[in-house]
Amino acid sequence: MRAHPLSSALLLALGLAAASPAHAHDYSVGPLKIGHPWSRATPGGAKVAGGYLTVTNTGTEPERLTGGTIEAAGRGELHTMSMEGGVMKMAPLPDGLEIAPGQTVTLAPSGNHLMFLDLKTPLKKGERVKGALRFERAGTVPVEFAVESLAAKAPEEKPAAHDHSGHDHGH
Amino acid sequence: MATDPRPPSPAARRGSTLILAAFALALVGIVAATVAFLPRGDRPSALSVIGGPFRLDSSKGGVVDSQALKGKPFLVFFGFTQCPNICPTTLADLGTLLDTFGAEGGDVQAYYITLDPERDTQAVMQEYMASFTDRITGLTGTPQQIERVARDYRASLKRVPLPGGDYTLEHTLMVYMMDRNGGFAGPLDLNAGHALALKQLRKLVADGRST
């Protein structure tokens, strides 16, 4: 009895995917470069998660990130977070984020981010979850979010030397 | 071109006097507000401006009564389970810190009080807190109980509506260090690295032990 060629290919693909779960991954869509979309493992019963990434507009026309979500969530919204006098401030960004030509927009835990709501299944460390980003011009762009550890304040492969999480450098 | 070093101009001096006066006024305001908040029946100590007694539902079942914590320093912080960014990372970070402190023989318990008691029931808290060290206990209660404890700890809280009819909460992120008498001993600084935070915990545990 021989193994079906397709199934061995599938096993190989699964093995490869499992071997490199936390590696940086990037996407190019027209003039847009999307850098390492990631999220964080969720605590038991959690209904929300955050989504983080970078987008660079290498084109000559302004673009606008208007939202994004993952399949495991009911919906996603763009939010902004800031610290003011020890208080965490949150606000939705209903108009999205403009990405001027040559500009990079960063979504990160300590600032602008995607908030995934109505989570149906927990996110587990090491997995990749399917999702999509919405742009004004580029439309819907499918991406995968790498799930980092529950404690992750930044994607894992970034060097930990610059540990100023929680501080706003005001650039 | 040597000019004599001159004393501050009258205008500058008036400026600093004004600043001093503003500080004095602010201080008077703080003291006045503190005094105004104080008389509330069962408040035992007039000195404990931040903090106060609580009796809340535990994520480990049953209730936690702050009276039972007498003689042991503890940590308190506020959050809610539908908080995507800082709450879970703070819980994970603090958990690692407390486990490290535990490994060197230190025993400090932390209490994570939800500011969203309507959604964060005891069952929700139980499931959520199981993802973190058992040195952190989740607490919930009635909206009135939560309002009371947040007020006692001077935790700021604001409900922010989201487009879908949902809401999120803006709140104080400080981790309160409470001494063995239930008095506020200062904020625990998790951002400056665990070495410093461990020093803070050791001092918290050592303080008042000899008395």
Interface residues (C-beta under 8 A of the other chain):
Chain A: R40 T42 P43 G44 G45 A46 K47 V48 A49 G50 R75 E77 H79 M81 M83 G86 V87 M88 K89 M90 A91 P92 P94 P109 S110 H113 M115 F116 L117 S149 L150 A151 A152 K153 D163 S165 G166 H167
Chain B: T81 Q82 C83 P84 N85 I86 P88 T89 L91 A92 D93 T96 V124 E127 Y128 M129 A130 S131 F132 S156 V160 L162 P163 G164 D166 T168 L169 E170 H171 T172 L173 M174 P187 L190 N191 G193
